[in-house]
Structure formats: C-alpha cells, structure tokens
Amino acid sequence: MLTAMTPGPLVALIALALGLVVSGAPWSDASPAEAQSPAVSRSGVLGGADYLIEVPANWTGGLVVFAHGIQRGPGRGDVRMPPIASHIIAEGHAWIASGYRAREYQPHLFIEDLIALRELFVKEIGQPRWIAIYGRSMGGHLVVASLELHPGLYQGGLAECGLVDGISIGDYLMAYTAAAELISGVPMLDAPDREAFTRLVAERVLPALGTPGAYTERGRQFDSVVKYLMGGDRAGNDLPLRLEGLRGRYLMNMMYRARDLENEPNPGLRAASTAHIRYRIDPGLGLTEDELNARVRRLHPAKDSRSPSANPVYAERTGQLKVPLITVHETGDAWVPLSLEQSYRRRTIAAGTDNLLVQRVTRGPGHCAFDGATIAQAFDDLVAWIERGKRPVGEDVLAPDLSRIGLKWTPHLLLEDPLAPRR
C-alpha cells in the first residue's frame, strides 16, 4: 500500500525506518515473519565481574537483572543464574546476572556491577520494553536500594528472602549479639579478635544459654528477646516455625565486630547500630524490659557509615518507591527475619507508597528455601503488574490477623517497631 501511495525515494526511506524498528524491538506488533530473532547465550567479564546473558529466541522485550546472595571469602564472586531462569526464558523474557567484582557484604559495589551489566545489555542486545531487578537474600538489599536510589533504571522489583530494609539486617544481628552478651554474662564483644570471640561463644556463651529446645533459664530469657527481634508482636505472639529456623542460625548470628570501626573493612559492620533498638522480653522470666534496655551494650556506627550523602546504600531505607515491588519471605527465617519486612512496610506507609509494595509470607523454617513454583508465580504477578497495571494480592505483615498462614497478631504490632530509629 505504501508503494502505491508514495514516490520511490520516500518508499525506501520508510522501509529503512520500519526495518530499524523491527530489528531494535523484537517485541513490536510486526508479523511473526518480521519479528524472528535468534537466542543469545553469552558470558564474559565486565569490570572485574563475571557475567551471564541469556535471551530467548523471539525475545518479547522483558529483561530480568538477577542479584544473588552473599558469597564468602576473598576474590571476585561466582556468577549464579536465577533460580527460575528456565521459567523466565520460557515466558519470552531475557535475564542477566553478575558474579560481582568481590565477595562478602558490599552492596555499594554490587549495585554498580549490575548497572554496568544492564548498560552492556542495552548496548549489545537492545533496549528492553521493561527491566525488573530480582534479588535473593543480600540481593534483596540491592533490589530495594536500587529502586530507591536509581529511580527510572528498573520498572519493577522482586525480593526473595531479601534484606529489604537494608542495613537493618546489621542492626538485627548486632542487637542479637549484644543481647546474648548481656544475658549470658560473657563480655564477648570485648574479644580482641575473631578467634577469641569464637572461643568465648563456644566455651562460655553456649553453656550459659543452652540451645533452642534445650535452653537454660538464661537461655529462655534470650529466646524471648530474639522472638521480638524476629517479628513477634507486642502481645507475645510468636512466628510460626521460628524456633525451628533459629536452630540453624543460633550461634552463627552472634557476630564479631572489631572495636576499631575506622579500620573495619566490612561496611555492614561499620554501619550497624543498636543505639535505637528497643528490646522486648516476656514478663516473668526474671529480667524486665527496663533492666534489659538499661544494661545492654549499645553499639554505635562509624562516622558517616550510614549517611544518606556519604554512604547512601547503607543509609536507612526511605520507602520511596516509584515502581512495583513484590517480596516473598518465610516466617521462621532467623538469618533475615520477618521483622525487616514489617519495618519496610512501615517505611512505605510513612512515604505514602505502600500501594506499590506487595508482600507474601509463607510458613517455613528456612532461608531462601522456597519451591520454584512460589517464586515463578510471584515473578509472573510482577510482570502482569508492570505490563498491565494489575496489582496482585499479598499479606499485610502488620495486620491483626494472618491466620491463613498461622499468624495471629494484635493491633499493638501496628504501633511500634523495635528496629525502627526513634525520630
């Protein structure tokens, strides 16, 4: 039809323009014959970080940026594919993953690595219709910090068992350690080095407190404190399977922190603080809340370590979402507790963005132990939210009643947050 209506030179120009549109956007409304594109499977190194790029044949334009969890030890990280990689590809979307240039807990570097890989994809593969960031565990810190600090880069986020409230994970672990120190009567935070700390925990703290299911009297006090730090409500209602989840993290959650924070290489430990923590404990255990809060050691962050201007990735999250975010968490996760989800929900309420946050909670004692179907469904729901504006259902982690998953809260949970800074 164009040929019949348009002079020869203009026909060529229009044909060229249409060809560029089709080649740069395989998800366009062009016919199947025009939209064919080959699959891409690529690996390499970018900025000292290994990466993977996977694009299905006839890519429809969606891109998932995957942020894996923490890896221990020296050197650069190992690249990991998303747990639902095959599902992402089967749905017509592409995914990319970075191993990060380093290991341990350094989200400030890893966010930059993902941004660089995103830019490489756009340059070498093409501009996606939308880009979603999906992270597990520490990757959840990367997801939320990226959405808040880099608005416009991503059109949605998915966090699985994630550190959604950022540096609050450091506050939780140090609050846990300080409570263990006070209640056991062992000054383990005075240990001169990591080896001495480990010996104190094994030889003195453990006998003083016992273990989950075999607590001493002081161990029952400590467990009550932990219950509230993990997300139990003011009336004492516990999280389902919390004790089972705690067994695997009971000693590992006791964190050594060097007293010379200025030379501490771990930015999470530098930024962790218990100065604002309001500890809770059940009555009748021989230690009152007032005594606990008056006597527990208070740990303060290094100067500017959680400054919004100097160290924005480790600053307190703001809840300032611009795009949809879905999170999935287990009730008994003792490493990354449900209280982080509760805290971030409060931040979005204060920011007026809670309509952009959907949280899902499952009964489970583990960390990142979801079945693939649960995460695949959350991912599909995020895509529908991005593409069609269809907000999915979820749980209100601050609600008085979550009996569907075995949670029974009271309204007190809506009023106070033990991990939230006092304004």
N, C-alpha and C positions, 0 to 999 in steps of 0.2 A: 504494500500500500504506500509506503514511503517513496518507493522508486517511482510510482506513477505520479506522485504529487510534488516531487522535489527535483530541482535541477541536479545534474550529475555531480559537481564538486561538493554540494551540500550533503548529498546522499553519502558520499564517502566519509565526510566528517561525522555525520550522525552514526554511521555504522561503527566507526572507530570508537566513539564515545560509549556506545552500547557494549562494545567488546570489553572496554575497560571496566565498566560497571560489573559485568558478569564475572570477569576474572578476579576482581578485587572483592567480590561479595558472593560467595557460592550459596549463600542462604537467600538470595533475592528471589523474586517472583518469576524468574526466567523458566523456560520449559526444562524438563529433565535432561534433554539432549544438550542444552546450552550450559547447564549447571554442573555437569560432571567434573569432579576433581579427585585427584589421587590421594590415597592415605599418605601421611607423613609420620615417620618414626625416626627420631633424631636424638643424639646425645652429644655432650661436649663439656667444655669447661668455660665458665664466664666469671671473670673477676675472682679467680681462685676457688670457685664453687662448681662442682659437677652439676649437670642438669639433664633433664629428660623432656622431650617434647613429643606428644602423641596427638595426631589429628586423624580423624576417621575419613574414609572416602566420602565424598559428597557432604563435607562438613556444613552444618547448618548455622554456624556463626557464634555459638556459645563457647566460652573459654573458662576453665576452672584452674585457678592458681592454687597449688597444694602446698601447705606449710606443715611439715612433720614435727614431731615432738622432740624433746631433748635427747641428745646423744652425749655420752660421757667420754672423757679422755682428751688427749691432745690432737692436733691436726685438723684438717677440714672434715666436714661431715660427710656421711654417706647419703646419697640421693635415694629417696624412697618414693615409690609410686603411691597414689591414693588407694586406700583400701577398697574403694568402689570404682577403681579405674575402668574395669570392663563395662560396668553399668554406664559410666559417663560416656564412653565411646559408643556403646550400643544405642544410646539416646541421640547420637549425632553430634555430641559436643567434643571439643578438644580439651586436653589438660597439659599442664606443665608443672614441673617440680624441681626444686633446687635442693642440693645437699647442704648448702650454706658454706661459707668460707672458713668456718670454725665450728667448734663444738661447745658444749656446756650452755649456760643460760645467758645468751647475748641477743635478745630480740632486736636491739637497735641496729645490729649488723644484718640480721636475717631479713628484716623488713626491706632494707636496701637491696639485698640479694634478689628478693622476689620482684621488686620493682624493676631492677635491671633485666631480669629474665622476661618479665612482661613486655618491656620495651623491645627486647630482641625478637620476641614472637611477633609483635606488630610489624617490625621492620622486615622480617624474613618470611612470614606466613601471610599476614594481612591483618586488617583492623577487625576485631570481632564485633558482633552486634551488642554483646554484653560480656562482662568479665565478673566472675564471682570468686572470692577467696575462701578456701576451705582449709581449716586447720584442726589438728588433734593436739590435745594436751598443751604443751608450750605454744604450739601453733595457734591455739585459741587466743593467746596474748597477741600474737602477730595479727590475727584477724581483726580483733576489736580495735587495737591501736592503729592499724592501717585504715580502718573505716573512719575513725575519729580524726586522725592526723592528716590523712591524704584523701579528703572527700573528692569524688569525681573519678578516682582511679578504678574503683570497683562499683558494680551495680548491685551487689548483694554479698552476704557472708554466711558461712556455716561453720559452727564451732562444735566439735565433738569432744566431750570431757575436757573442755578447754579452760585455760586461765583467763576467763572472760573479764575479770576485774583487775587484770594486770598485776601490779606489784602487791596487791592484797594477798597473793599467794605467799610472798615473802613475809608479810606481817603475820599470816596464819602460822607458818612454820616456826617463826621465832617466838610467837606467843605460846605455841605448843611447847617449845623447848624451855622457855622461861618458867612456865607452869610446872613442868617436870622437875626443874631445878629446885624451885621453892618447896614443892610438896615432898620430894624425896629427901630434901635436906643436903643434897650434894652440890657444891658450887662448881658445876661443870662448865659454866660459861667463863670461869677464870682459868680454864685449862690453857697451858702455854702453847699447845699445838694440837693438830688434828689427832695425832696418835694418842696423846694423853687424854683428849676428850673421849675418844672411842673406848679407852680402858676404863674411864670413870663410868661411862654408861653401862658397860658390860659387868664391871665388878662391884659397882655400888648402887647405881640408879635402878638397875633391873631387880636386884634383891629387895630393894626398898619398896618398889611399886608392884612387883609381880607382873603378870601378863594378862591380856584380855581372856576372861574365863577363869583366871586363877589369880585375881588381884589380892593384894594385901589391903589392910584398912586404908593406908595412904593411897594405894592404887585405885581404890574406889573413889576417893576424892579427885584424883587426877582424871579418871574416866568421865566423871561428871562434868569437869571443866571442858574436856575435849568434846563431849556431846554438844555443848553450846557453841563451841568454836566451829564445829562442823555444820551447824544449822538447826539444832534443836530449838524449839520455841520457848518462850518465857515461862510457860506453864510446865515445862519439863518433858513435853512430848518428844520422843526420840525419832531419829530417821530409821526407816526400815533397813535392816541388814548392815547398820553402821558398825556394830561390834565385829561382824564377820569381815568387813572391809578393813577395819583397824588392825586386825591381826597381822596382815601382811606389811603394814607400814608403821607399826607401833614404835620400833626402835629407829627405823630409817628417817622418821620425821623429826628426830632430835638432831638439830643442825648445829654444827660447829661454826662459829663466826669469830674471826680474829679480832682482837680488841683494837688493833691499829687499822681502822677502816680506811684511812687515807691510802694505804698500800694494799688494800684488798682488791684482787683482780676481778672478782665476781660482782658485776653491777647489781645483781639482785640482792646479794647480801649487803652491799653498800647502802642500798635504798630501803631495806626492810626496817620497819619500826613497830614497836609495841607501845609507844608513848600514848596512843589514843585508845588502846584496847580496854574495853570494859568487860572484865572477866565475870563469868557467872558460875555458880555451883549450886547444886541442890541443897536444900536445908537438911539438917540432921546428920551431917557427915563429920562434924567436929571442926569444920572450917567455914567461916562465914564469908559472904561476898565482900563485905567491908574489909575484913582481915586479908583476904586474898589480894584485893586490889591495892591495899596499902603496903603490903610486904613484897609483892612480886617484883623482880628486877625489871626495870624499864629500859628498853633498848632504843637508841635514837639513830636516825640515819646519818650518813656522812653529809657534809655540807653540799648543798645543791644536787645531791644524788637523785632526788625526786622532784626537781624543779621543772615546771612546765616549759620554761625557756631553755634551761641548760641541758636537761635530760627528759624531753617530753615523753619518750617511750616508757619511762619508769615513773612518770608523774601519775597521780591518781587519775583514773579514767573519769570522763565527764558525763557520759551517757549521751553525748551529742551525735546521734546517728542521723544520717541523711538517706540511707538506703536500708532495705530489709535485712534482718539478721535472725537466723534460726540457731538455737543452741540445744544440745542434747546432753543430758547428764544422768549419772546413776546415783541412787540415794546413799549407797554405802561407800562411795569413793572417799577414802581417808587421805589420799595424797592431794587431790584437787577437790576440796569439799563443796557440797551444795551451797554453803554459805556464800561462796563467790557469786553464784547465780543470783541469790537473793540480794546481795549487795549491788550487783549491776542493775537488777530490776529497779531498785530504789533510785539509782542514778538516772535511769531513763525517765522515771516518773517525775523526778525533780526537773529534768531538762525538757519535759513535755514531748518525749519521743518514744514513749513506751508502746505506741501503736506500731512501731517498726521492729519491735522485739517479740519473737515467739519462742518460748522455752518449753522443752519437753523433758520429762523426768521419767525414768524407768527404775523399777526395783532391781537392785543389783549391788553386789559387794565389791565390785572390781573397779579398775580404772581403764577406760577405753576398751571395754570388753563387750561392746555391742555386737549384735549379729548384723550381717551385711544388709539385710532387708530393712532394718530400722534406719540405718544411715541413708540407704538408697531412697527410702520414702521421704526422709527429710530433705534430701537433695532435690527430688522431683518437686516437692512442695515449694522449695525456694525458687526453682525455675519457673513454676507457674506464677509465683508471686512477682518475679521480675518481669516476665513476659506478658502476663495478663492482669496483673494487679490483684490476684486472688490471694488474700491473706489467709494462711492456714490456721488451724486450731492448735492450741498448746495448753500447757498448765500455767496457772498463776502461782508462782512459787511463794507468794506472800498470802495466798488465800487462806481463810479459816478452815477450809475442808478440802483435802485432796484424797478422799477416801478411795478413789478409783485405784490409786497406786499405794494405798495403805498408809497415807499420811493424814493425821488429824491435828490440825493446827488450832490455835486460839487467836483472837484478834490482837493479842499482845505482839505477835510477830510483825504486825504492820507498824508498830510504833518505834521499835528500837533495833539497831544493828550493832552487834558487838565489835565488828571490824571497821565500822564507818568512823572517819575522823569527826571530832566534835567541832562544829563550825563556830 
